[in-house]
């Protein structure tokens, strides 16, 4: 899951969030359903002519705090960054620069040094012997024991709101980020609680927060995805979004998992909530341009300007993980409201969505077509398109503050698109 410094887990180490707070999968209570319902509507078109007011798609990254770079000032990041995960010490300056802020917490798994840990047994979930349910993490030299908390506990709710209020008073936050939502992470299920009761208590916990919540686990199962509809939820995070570190096809997300992520992006747009597309890999940005284009094209395929948020982790010299391709903003989709990503699948096997107007860094570059081959093998023919496209988007180098570039004058799209390939064709 999300990369951070595990200071709140009693260790000082940088790791993937499968370390401290569990991965995007994990066990659910028995009989929980799986899979998310497809979206019923897609993003609405956005009018555009001449220069575009939106100079980049919405983006997210760590900035300051425990896990983000301290070498890039908020004022320097602000032209490129929409959301920053940070802490209370840095949130005020980041917010003043015009960047939305959120702070991380895993309220469902707490270790002894975490903010919601106390001696109050009512705040913990228990097994049928009355013991706390432990979740052990062993990674390198880090050994942390967390405990599954009880989201139905009013005492835990009070601890949460006391902590949130204190953090909010110390530095402005637009939302708090809840990890491991509705996910047991392989731990034993609490005693004598049904799956539906567990789901309901998770939803009530989100609703009981004194501040807005974003949550991870949106892609986990249909129970977690319904949390998107809670009025106190601003949106959900999909990890390994179009780029994977786990099996079956790293570093690409492909097949049914890719399709599932695309439909979740559509569903978030239909619900009017944020879809945080987080890809977990830490590959070097400059040497990963093919993968970056695949991620970005997949993201744009079901893109909504009001809800889709790109959160990338390719490594850069500066430590800011925002890339020049995010300055390509498509508007006026020719297929306005796909019910699912399959509505965008051509007979050749490629997924295609055309936009009447696209801009690069605020400058209109004409129409564009987003093209993805999400298969692991086999090229597919480029189908007939509504527009005529003479170029493709090309990218070089690292992040936006590291000298990376994006150009609208690349070669024409190929007649055959190789597997695991994303393209943005331009007029």
C-alpha positions in Angstrom: 0.0 0.0 0.0 1.0 3.6 0.4 4.7 4.4 1.0 5.4 6.3 4.2 7.8 6.6 7.1 6.6 4.2 9.8 7.2 6.6 12.7 3.7 6.0 14.0 4.3 2.3 14.1 7.2 2.6 16.5 10.0 2.3 13.8 11.9 4.7 11.7 11.9 3.1 8.3 10.6 3.8 4.8 8.5 0.9 3.5 5.5 0.0 1.5 2.3 0.2 3.4 1.9 -3.5 3.3 4.5 -3.1 6.1 2.7 -1.1 8.7 -0.9 -1.1 7.6 -1.6 -3.9 5.2 -1.9 -4.3 1.5 -4.8 -3.7 -0.8 -6.0 -7.3 -0.5 -6.4 -9.4 2.7 -9.1 -11.3 4.3 -12.7 -10.2 4.8 -15.2 -11.6 7.2 -16.8 -14.8 5.8 -19.6 -14.5 3.3 -18.6 -11.0 2.2 -19.3 -10.4 -1.5 -16.6 -9.5 -4.0 -16.4 -7.4 -7.1 -17.7 -3.9 -7.6 -20.9 -3.0 -9.5 -20.2 -1.3 -12.9 -20.8 2.4 -13.2 -24.1 3.4 -14.5 -22.9 6.7 -16.0 -19.7 8.4 -17.0 -18.1 11.8 -16.7 -19.9 14.7 -18.3 -18.1 16.7 -21.0 -16.2 19.8 -20.2 -16.4 22.7 -22.7 -13.1 24.0 -24.0 -12.0 26.3 -26.7 -8.6 28.0 -27.2 -6.5 27.8 -24.0 -7.7 25.5 -21.3 -8.2 26.8 -17.7 -7.1 23.4 -16.4 -3.4 23.0 -17.0 -3.1 19.5 -15.6 -5.2 16.6 -14.5 -5.8 16.4 -10.8 -2.7 15.0 -9.0 -1.7 13.8 -5.6 1.6 13.1 -3.8 3.4 13.1 -0.5 4.8 16.5 0.3 6.7 17.3 3.5 5.5 15.4 6.5 7.0 11.9 7.3 7.0 10.5 3.7 7.2 13.4 1.3 10.1 15.4 -0.1 11.4 18.4 1.9 13.5 19.7 -1.0 10.6 21.1 -3.0 8.8 24.1 -1.6 5.0 24.0 -1.6 5.0 27.2 -3.8 7.1 25.3 -6.4 4.9 22.2 -6.3 1.6 24.1 -6.3 1.3 24.7 -10.1 1.4 20.9 -10.6 -0.1 19.3 -7.4 -3.7 19.1 -6.4 -3.6 17.0 -3.2 -0.7 16.5 -0.8 -0.5 13.9 2.0 1.4 15.5 4.8 1.4 16.1 8.6 0.2 19.0 10.8 3.6 20.7 10.9 3.6 21.2 7.1 -0.1 21.3 6.3 -0.5 25.0 6.9 2.1 26.2 4.5 1.0 23.6 1.9 -2.6 24.7 2.1 -1.6 28.3 1.9 0.1 27.6 -1.4 -3.2 26.4 -2.8 -2.7 22.6 -2.5 -5.4 20.5 -0.8 -4.1 18.5 2.2 -4.9 15.2 3.9 -3.3 13.3 6.8 -2.8 9.6 7.1 -4.2 7.4 9.8 -5.0 3.7 10.1 -7.7 3.8 12.7 -8.5 0.1 12.2 -5.0 -1.2 13.1 -3.1 0.4 16.0 0.3 -0.3 17.6 1.4 0.9 21.0 2.8 4.2 19.7 -0.1 5.1 17.5 -2.5 7.9 18.3 -5.7 5.8 18.9 -4.0 3.2 21.1 -5.1 3.2 24.7 -5.7 0.8 27.6 -9.4 0.9 26.9 -10.3 -2.7 25.9 -13.6 -1.5 24.3 -11.7 0.1 21.5 -10.2 -3.3 20.4 -11.7 -6.2 18.5 -11.5 -9.5 20.3 -11.4 -13.2 19.4 -13.7 -15.7 21.0 -11.3 -16.3 23.9 -11.5 -12.6 24.7 -8.0 -11.8 23.5 -7.0 -8.9 21.2 -6.5 -9.8 17.6 -2.9 -9.2 16.7 -1.5 -8.4 13.3 2.3 -8.9 13.1 4.5 -7.2 10.6 8.1 -8.4 10.0 10.0 -6.5 7.4 13.8 -6.3 7.4 14.7 -5.0 10.9 11.2 -3.8 11.6 9.0 -5.9 13.8 5.6 -4.3 14.7 2.6 -5.7 16.4 -0.7 -4.0 15.6 -4.1 -4.8 16.9 -7.4 -4.9 15.1 -9.6 -2.1 16.4 -13.3 -2.1 17.0 -15.0 0.4 14.7 -18.3 0.0 16.6 -16.7 1.4 19.7 -18.0 4.9 20.7 -14.8 5.2 22.8 -12.7 4.7 19.7 -14.8 7.2 17.8 -14.1 9.7 20.6 -10.4 9.1 20.4 -10.5 9.6 16.7 -12.3 12.9 16.8 -10.1 14.2 19.6 -7.0 13.4 17.5 -8.5 14.8 14.3 -9.5 18.1 16.0 -6.0 18.5 17.5 -4.4 17.9 14.1 -6.8 20.2 12.4 -6.0 23.0 14.9 -2.3 22.5 14.4 -2.5 22.6 10.5 -5.3 22.8 8.0 -6.6 19.6 6.5 -9.2 19.1 3.8 -9.6 15.4 4.6 -8.1 12.6 6.7 -6.9 9.5 4.9 -8.1 6.2 6.4 -6.1 3.1 5.6 -7.2 -0.6 5.6 -10.9 0.3 5.2 -13.1 -2.8 5.8 -10.1 -5.1 5.5 -9.0 -7.7 8.1 -5.6 -8.0 6.3 -5.4 -11.7 7.0 -6.2 -11.4 10.7 -8.8 -13.5 12.5 -12.4 -12.2 12.3 -13.7 -10.7 15.5 -15.9 -13.1 17.6 -19.7 -13.3 17.0 -20.0 -10.5 14.4 -21.6 -11.0 11.0 -20.1 -9.7 7.8 -23.0 -7.3 7.4 -22.6 -6.0 10.9 -18.8 -5.4 10.4 -19.5 -3.6 7.1 -22.1 -1.4 8.8 -19.8 -0.5 11.7 -17.1 0.5 9.2 -19.5 2.7 7.4 -20.8 4.2 10.7 -17.2 4.9 11.7 -16.6 6.9 8.5 -19.8 8.8 9.1 -18.9 9.5 12.7 -15.7 11.3 11.8 -15.8 15.0 12.6 -13.9 15.6 9.3 -14.2 14.4 5.7 -12.5 11.0 4.9 -10.7 9.4 2.0 -10.2 5.7 2.3 -8.1 2.9 0.8 -9.5 -0.4 -0.1 -12.0 0.9 -2.7 -10.9 -1.9 -5.0 -11.0 -4.6 -2.4 -14.6 -5.7 -2.7 -18.2 -4.4 -3.2 -18.7 -3.9 0.5 -15.7 -1.5 0.6 -16.7 0.2 -2.6 -20.1 1.1 -1.1 -18.3 3.3 1.4 -17.9 5.7 -1.5 -21.5 6.6 -1.2 -21.2 7.7 2.5 -21.8 11.4 2.7 -18.7 11.9 4.8 -16.5 10.2 2.3 -14.8 12.3 -0.3 -13.5 9.3 -2.3 -11.5 6.1 -2.4 -7.9 5.1 -3.2 -7.2 2.2 -5.6 -3.7 0.9 -5.1 -1.7 -0.8 -7.8 -3.8 1.3 -10.1 -2.8 0.4 -13.7 0.7 -0.5 -12.4 1.4 -3.3 -10.0 4.1 -4.6 -7.7 2.2 -7.8 -6.9 1.2 -10.7 -9.1 0.0 -11.6 -11.7 1.6 -9.1 -14.2 4.0 -6.6 -12.6 4.7 -3.9 -13.4 1.5 -3.7 -15.5 -2.0 -4.0 -14.3 -3.8 -6.0 -17.0 -6.8 -8.3 -17.7 -9.8 -8.4 -15.3 -7.9 -6.4 -12.6 -7.3 -3.6 -15.1 -11.0 -3.7 -16.2 -12.1 -3.6 -12.6 -10.0 -0.5 -11.9 -11.4 1.2 -15.0 -14.9 0.6 -13.9 -14.2 1.9 -10.4 -12.9 5.1 -11.9 -16.2 5.4 -13.8 -18.2 4.6 -10.6 -16.4 7.3 -8.7 -17.2 9.9 -11.4 -20.9 8.8 -11.3 -21.0 9.2 -7.5 -19.3 12.6 -7.7 -16.4 11.4 -5.5 -12.6 11.4 -5.9 -10.9 8.4 -7.5 -7.3 8.4 -6.2 -5.4 6.3 -8.8 -2.3 5.2 -6.8 0.4 3.0 -8.5 2.7 1.5 -5.9 5.9 0.9 -7.9 9.1 2.9 -7.3 10.7 2.4 -10.7 13.0 5.2 -11.9 10.8 7.7 -13.8 13.2 8.4 -16.7 13.7 4.8 -17.6 9.9 3.9 -17.2 8.4 6.1 -19.9 6.5 3.2 -21.6 5.0 2.1 -18.2 4.1 5.8 -17.4 2.3 6.2 -20.7 0.4 2.9 -20.1 -0.7 4.2 -16.7 -1.6 7.6 -18.0 -3.5 6.3 -21.0 -5.4 3.9 -18.8 -6.2 6.7 -16.4 -7.5 8.9 -19.2 -9.6 6.2 -20.7 -12.3 6.6 -18.0 -11.2 10.0 -16.9 -13.4 12.6 -15.3 -11.9 16.1 -14.7 -13.9 16.5 -11.5 -13.1 13.2 -9.9 -10.0 11.4 -11.3 -6.8 12.0 -9.3 -3.5 10.6 -10.5 -1.1 9.6 -7.6 2.2 8.3 -8.9 5.4 6.9 -7.2 8.0 6.6 -9.9 11.3 7.8 -8.3 12.7 11.2 -9.2 15.8 13.2 -8.1 13.6 15.8 -6.3 11.3 13.3 -4.6 8.2 15.1 -6.1 6.3 12.4 -8.0 4.4 14.5 -10.5 5.1 14.1 -14.2 4.9 16.2 -17.4 2.3 14.0 -19.0 -0.2 15.1 -16.3 -0.3 18.4 -18.2 -2.3 16.7 -21.1 -6.0 17.4 -20.3 -8.7 15.8 -22.5 -12.1 17.4 -22.7 -15.4 16.8 -24.6 -15.3 13.0 -24.9 -17.1 11.6 -27.9 -18.5 8.8 -25.8 -19.8 10.9 -22.9 -21.2 8.3 -20.5 -19.9 4.8 -20.9 -21.7 2.3 -18.6 -18.5 0.3 -18.3 -15.0 0.3 -19.9 -16.2 -2.4 -22.2 -18.3 0.2 -24.0 -14.9 1.6 -25.1 -13.6 -1.7 -26.5 -13.1 -1.9 -30.3 -13.6 -5.1 -32.2 -9.9 -5.3 -32.7 -9.4 -5.7 -28.9 -8.1 -2.2 -28.2 -9.8 0.2 -25.8 -10.2 3.6 -27.3 -11.8 6.9 -26.3 -11.7 10.0 -28.4 -11.9 13.6 -27.1 -12.8 16.5 -29.3 -10.5 19.0 -27.5 -7.3 18.4 -25.6 -4.7 20.7 -24.1 -1.1 20.4 -23.1 0.0 22.7 -20.2 -3.1 24.9 -21.0 -2.5 25.2 -24.8 -5.1 23.6 -27.1 -3.5 20.9 -29.2 -6.8 19.8 -30.9 -8.5 16.4 -30.6 -6.9 13.4 -29.1 -7.5 9.6 -28.8 -6.6 7.5 -25.8 -5.6 4.0 -26.8 -4.8 1.0 -24.6 -3.9 -2.6 -25.2 -4.3 -4.1 -21.8 -3.5 -7.7 -22.9 -0.2 -9.4 -21.8 0.4 -10.8 -25.3 -0.7 -10.1 -28.8 -0.8 -6.8 -30.8 -4.1 -5.4 -31.9 -5.0 -3.4 -35.0 -5.7 0.3 -34.5 -9.4 0.6 -35.5 -10.9 3.4 -37.7 -11.2 6.6 -35.6 -13.4 9.6 -35.8 -10.5 12.0 -35.9 -7.3 12.1 -38.0 -4.2 11.8 -35.8 -0.7 12.5 -37.0 1.2 12.5 -33.7 1.4 10.8 -30.3 2.3 12.2 -26.9 6.0 11.5 -26.0 7.6 11.9 -22.7 11.3 12.1 -21.6 13.1 12.5 -18.3 11.9 12.6 -14.8 9.3 14.8 -12.9 8.0 18.2 -13.7 10.5 19.9 -11.4 13.4 17.7 -12.5 13.4 18.7 -16.2 11.0 16.1 -17.5 9.2 17.0 -20.8 6.0 16.1 -22.7 5.7 16.7 -26.4 2.6 16.6 -28.7 4.7 16.1 -31.8 5.6 12.4 -31.5 5.3 9.9 -34.4 1.9 8.9 -35.8 0.1 6.1 -33.9 1.1 2.6 -35.2 -1.2 0.4 -37.2 -0.6 -2.4 -34.7 -0.5 -1.6 -31.0 1.8 -4.0 -29.0 0.6 -5.6 -25.7 0.8 -3.7 -22.5 0.9 -0.4 -24.4 -0.8 3.0 -23.8 -0.9 5.7 -26.4 -2.3 9.2 -26.7 -2.8 10.1 -30.3 -2.9 13.8 -31.2 -4.0 15.7 -34.3 
